[in-house]
Amino acid sequence: MAATGDLLSALLLGIVSGFIGSILVAGPISVLVLSRIAQHHDREGWSLAAGAAVAEGTYAALAGLGAKLLVGLEGMLATGGRALGALLVLALGLMLVRPTHLPGAPPKPRVQRAGRGFWLGFMIAAVNPALAAGWAAAIAALVSWGLLSGGHLSAMAFGLGVSVGVISWFTLAILGLRNVREKIRPTTALRVRHAAGMVLILIGAALALKMLAVELL
């Protein structure tokens, strides 16, 4: 019973941590998901969120299995991950700001690919080394406070909970946006797309500058 209680506590703690963390940290995934939903690309929006949630849950589980392992992983990903992440976010931003069709011409129907969205969301989250450090610090704090045991099963339950928490937040955000998007005019939706692209470009540029600063210092 004690073991079952520990697993349930770890799962619930992971759900709360993932949910709150998603609210507090609005990054490229949030911008991209909400932009897709605003343009009625629901399947891609959902799959992007799901991919990011799986990546975050994996990092959280690894953190629970051993912070030392995760810190070593962060070291290996540091330079390559920052560079790839910055390039990926910049590329996505440029894709969003480019014209979708010729002026005066009807837009071409766009095939939604849920699988591509999932792996894109997973990759954007996975190449972010800050997630490794963030979840390692969170796990260390939770263990030191006695809220989380150090067992392997508890770590996996916590990681699963984080994925559930992340996707739960995106579910609420997506449902909320879907309720109001019908009132948004097509020109407004296009402006939202371009604004999201500009935000991603700024985030990518900031990541690139941060990477250069770290490497030069």
C-alpha positions as MATLAB code, in Angstrom:
seq = 'MAATGDLLSALLLGIVSGFIGSILVAGPISVLVLSRIAQHHDREGWSLAAGAAVAEGTYAALAGLGAKLLVGLEGMLATGGRALGALLVLALGLMLVRPTHLPGAPPKPRVQRAGRGFWLGFMIAAVNPALAAGWAAAIAALVSWGLLSGGHLSAMAFGLGVSVGVISWFTLAILGLRNVREKIRPTTALRVRHAAGMVLILIGAALALKMLAVELL';
ca = [
       0.000    0.000    0.000;
       2.856    2.346    0.849;
       4.465    1.724   -2.539;
       1.155    2.332   -4.316;
       0.661    5.515   -2.326;
       4.149    6.726   -3.304;
       3.437    6.077   -6.983;
       0.098    7.874   -6.827;
       1.677   10.815   -5.002;
       4.470   10.990   -7.596;
       1.924   10.888  -10.439;
      -0.215   13.656   -8.928;
       2.863   15.737   -8.112;
       4.033   15.366  -11.711;
       0.646   16.456  -13.057;
       0.646   19.583  -10.883;
       4.290   20.374  -11.729;
       3.769   19.952  -15.469;
       0.565   21.991  -15.467;
       1.979   24.902  -13.442;
       5.274   24.822  -15.330;
       3.461   25.123  -18.659;
       1.538   28.150  -17.416;
       4.617   29.917  -16.089;
       6.889   29.178  -19.056;
       5.456   30.290  -22.396;
       8.014   29.343  -25.032;
       8.129   28.540  -28.753;
       5.796   25.554  -28.364;
       3.041   27.683  -26.834;
       3.338   30.268  -29.612;
       3.342   27.624  -32.328;
       0.445   25.590  -30.906;
      -1.843   28.585  -30.422;
      -0.945   29.899  -33.878;
      -1.937   26.561  -35.446;
      -5.244   26.457  -33.562;
      -6.060   30.064  -34.522;
      -5.695   28.998  -38.177;
      -7.980   25.958  -37.695;
      -5.084   23.487  -37.966;
      -6.346   21.611  -34.921;
      -4.649   18.268  -35.535;
      -1.239   19.875  -35.888;
      -1.807   22.000  -32.796;
      -2.787   19.011  -30.677;
       0.088   16.881  -31.978;
       2.652   19.650  -31.370;
       1.479   19.895  -27.763;
       1.564   16.113  -27.355;
       5.117   15.869  -28.695;
       6.346   18.575  -26.340;
       4.542   16.917  -23.409;
       6.240   13.571  -24.079;
       9.661   15.248  -24.266;
       9.101   17.119  -20.998;
       7.882   13.965  -19.278;
      10.952   12.089  -20.485;
      13.278   14.766  -19.098;
      11.399   14.745  -15.781;
      11.638   10.947  -15.552;
      15.360   11.049  -16.306;
      15.767   13.687  -13.621;
      14.052   11.407  -11.134;
      16.178    8.427  -12.163;
      19.348   10.376  -11.505;
      20.155   14.070  -11.554;
      23.804   13.267  -12.239;
      22.853   11.422  -15.432;
      20.718   14.324  -16.554;
      23.398   16.898  -15.782;
      25.798   14.865  -17.919;
      23.206   14.750  -20.695;
      22.787   18.496  -20.436;
      26.535   18.923  -20.867;
      26.517   16.840  -24.043;
      23.512   18.705  -25.429;
      24.609   22.171  -24.342;
      26.326   23.487  -27.472;
      24.624   21.340  -30.103;
      21.211   21.625  -28.477;
      21.347   25.414  -28.202;
      22.479   25.776  -31.808;
      19.899   23.346  -33.194;
      17.136   24.818  -31.035;
      17.902   28.383  -32.135;
      17.986   27.395  -35.826;
      14.774   25.390  -35.522;
      12.863   28.227  -33.830;
      14.186   30.761  -36.362;
      13.148   28.514  -39.254;
       9.654   28.093  -37.831;
       9.341   31.849  -37.362;
      10.338   32.489  -40.964;
       7.793   29.906  -42.139;
       5.025   31.694  -40.266;
       5.823   35.201  -41.525;
       6.152   34.235  -45.184;
       3.082   34.797  -47.397;
       0.813   31.761  -47.503;
      -0.604   32.565  -50.970;
      -0.432   35.218  -53.626;
      -2.376   38.436  -52.969;
      -5.893   38.212  -54.425;
      -5.639   34.455  -54.927;
      -7.610   31.945  -52.831;
      -5.455   30.102  -50.281;
      -4.407   26.583  -51.169;
      -5.841   23.820  -48.992;
      -3.243   22.629  -46.528;
      -2.963   18.979  -45.538;
      -2.592   18.587  -41.780;
      -0.006   16.018  -40.709;
      -0.396   15.067  -37.065;
       2.693   12.839  -37.089;
       4.924   15.635  -38.333;
       3.501   17.971  -35.705;
       4.204   15.458  -32.929;
       7.845   14.993  -33.852;
       8.311   18.715  -34.386;
       6.956   19.457  -30.912;
       9.072   16.668  -29.434;
      12.223   17.935  -31.128;
      11.750   21.574  -30.119;
      11.385   20.547  -26.468;
      14.058   17.838  -26.572;
      16.844   20.076  -27.899;
      16.230   22.630  -25.143;
      18.979   21.930  -22.560;
      17.292   24.274  -20.093;
      14.583   21.633  -19.583;
      17.191   19.169  -18.356;
      18.570   21.618  -15.821;
      15.102   22.820  -14.811;
      13.696   19.376  -14.077;
      16.903   18.282  -12.334;
      16.598   21.286  -10.006;
      12.869   20.639   -9.462;
      13.460   16.974   -8.627;
      16.274   17.855   -6.210;
      13.990   20.321   -4.407;
      11.048   17.895   -4.236;
      13.231   15.070   -2.886;
      14.876   17.339   -0.313;
      11.418   18.469    0.883;
      10.330   14.848    1.243;
       7.569   15.214   -1.343;
       9.071   12.702   -3.769;
      10.888    9.440   -3.085;
      14.023    8.545   -4.990;
      12.773    5.231   -6.395;
      12.847    4.392  -10.084;
       9.123    3.651  -10.271;
       8.325    6.960   -8.577;
      10.531    8.736  -11.107;
       8.684    7.133  -14.010;
       5.301    7.944  -12.420;
       6.421   11.548  -11.930;
       7.531   11.789  -15.569;
       4.189   10.391  -16.743;
       2.413   12.915  -14.543;
       4.424   15.782  -16.032;
       3.368   14.743  -19.543;
      -0.266   14.605  -18.416;
       0.039   18.004  -16.735;
       1.589   19.645  -19.794;
      -0.993   18.270  -22.210;
      -3.767   19.216  -19.741;
      -2.698   22.854  -19.814;
      -2.516   22.883  -23.591;
      -5.939   21.207  -23.737;
      -7.504   24.017  -21.706;
      -5.696   26.684  -23.753;
      -6.705   25.078  -27.071;
     -10.347   24.622  -26.057;
     -10.493   28.223  -24.884;
      -9.075   29.507  -28.165;
     -11.405   27.309  -30.216;
     -14.383   28.875  -28.479;
     -13.449   32.375  -29.615;
     -11.668   31.831  -32.914;
     -14.908   31.796  -34.942;
     -15.232   35.476  -34.068;
     -11.772   36.166  -35.492;
     -11.739   37.455  -39.076;
      -9.387   35.764  -41.592;
      -7.260   38.925  -41.828;
      -6.912   38.963  -38.050;
      -5.907   35.292  -38.041;
      -3.252   36.081  -40.656;
      -1.933   38.913  -38.481;
      -1.814   36.521  -35.523;
       0.187   34.069  -37.650;
       2.673   36.768  -38.668;
       2.922   38.067  -35.095;
       3.606   34.531  -33.857;
       6.304   34.205  -36.503;
       7.946   37.430  -35.368;
       7.853   36.248  -31.740;
       9.529   32.976  -32.734;
      12.182   34.850  -34.714;
      12.916   37.026  -31.677;
      13.086   33.967  -29.418;
      15.406   32.205  -31.870;
      17.643   35.256  -32.112;
      17.755   35.519  -28.317;
      18.689   31.835  -28.043;
      21.441   32.288  -30.632;
      22.842   35.339  -28.858;
      22.742   33.518  -25.512;
      24.578   30.565  -27.039;
      27.281   32.870  -28.447;
      27.627   34.644  -25.106;
      28.063   31.325  -23.270;
      30.618   30.070  -25.772;
      32.645   33.287  -25.793;
      32.782   33.743  -22.007;
];
